[in-house]
């Protein structure tokens, strides 16, 4: 019996040796094969915010040559189509098969052209990426800056460049807010805010998507009338917090009736002026949420330096500036230094500097994090209601145009004042009206409210939520859309709200902080909230 087993083993070994060279060559030649399980969109990069370049029906065979670093998107080619990115979830692939694909960036050259199953001779080839270091515009970085794998902060950080690093700019995003550069360590994307390029130079670069030059006749989003100056902010205003600011995001915001965009920046990172000009060029007013350095807040001259920085943004045309963010928590302000009176001094100096630079810039107090965790106010953490009371006692109403508010934990309609199924269901932070009443009354109605973040979290289309966000497990996308529209309507008619910024429009990160679950633009590219808001 042992001799027979050895003989069978020897035969199998010989067969394997004879065929293994052939098997080893297949993946190198044509990539991994898969079949679409549903109709799916083809995009120019790994994410729903990239340009839609086509669709595939269910049952279509594709060849794949790589994936993004999250193993959520893969790049491939089908007969009669261009090389494009597609969501791995809609392909006949196991998790292990996706993970086994090499991680590639949007700029990685593809070897798939001509290898698609039954590819027709007339199938168009993908446009080649501009060669790193090839023709372009020489520039320098204006600060230490991250280089990313795509045009936006949600993309993977692949390198860091020091101040005045030499780069060669050879492409740009459609929104002109990111530039593809070649540098000594490779190729990647950098925000225009950190490059010594003029607006005209950026506009002269070819639009790059997925590493390819977009054809000149590619459809462009309709241009919005440019804002040529900052005027006083009046009435009720609606906007959205964005990650990128490309054509798909702009189109969604326009459909939703938004006229404002929010970007959050840190003083230590520099930038801001590029975002202002970009927003105005696209027909939007802009709110900059300006966060300083938590570790520097106790430096003797820090408040004056912060005030000088926000004043420069006002002079550059910022329509509104939020002074810090959630300054009642130690993640945004150094533990041991959380103090509403100290924050009010920061607000006072910033307000005076901003108004001297641009009297029409709206000054918004930093929105505290809604919480009852601390049971009062200590130097290491402060409940938002107690923090507001401390600000009011220090005279903060004299140094702001608007009270900043965050509301993003709702799981009931904004019209409800009771009925939250969680424990402590009577706490004001559970309800839209609870937040409106608490924040408006904190200053005796002397100042209107500005919701600098208002959103509803839905895991639909993503999967289970992290444990700390499990309270939103049953919220649907339809509820999200309906509740956002209702919150906007209630705010508009309340006479208490000047500005409402929806958190958020287009974020794609869904991890320990499931930001994409709040996004209006969902994983399949749809935007039910856009329709609900636009039809209000």
PyMOL commands that set and color helices and strands:
alter all, ss='L'
color gray80, all
select helices_A, chain A and resi 2-30+88-90+95-100+192-194+199-204+247-255+267-269+273-281+294-296+302-315+340-357+384-393+396-399+428-430+432-442+467-472+477-494+515-518+528-534
alter helices_A, ss='H'
color red, helices_A
select strands_A, chain A and resi 32-35+40-43+52-56+61-67+73-78+84-87+137-140+145-148+157-161+166-172+178-183+186-191+208-209+212-213+237-241+260-266+285-291+320-323+362-365+377-378+381-382+402-407+448-454+497-502
alter strands_A, ss='S'
color yellow, strands_A
deselect
rebuild
show_as cartoon
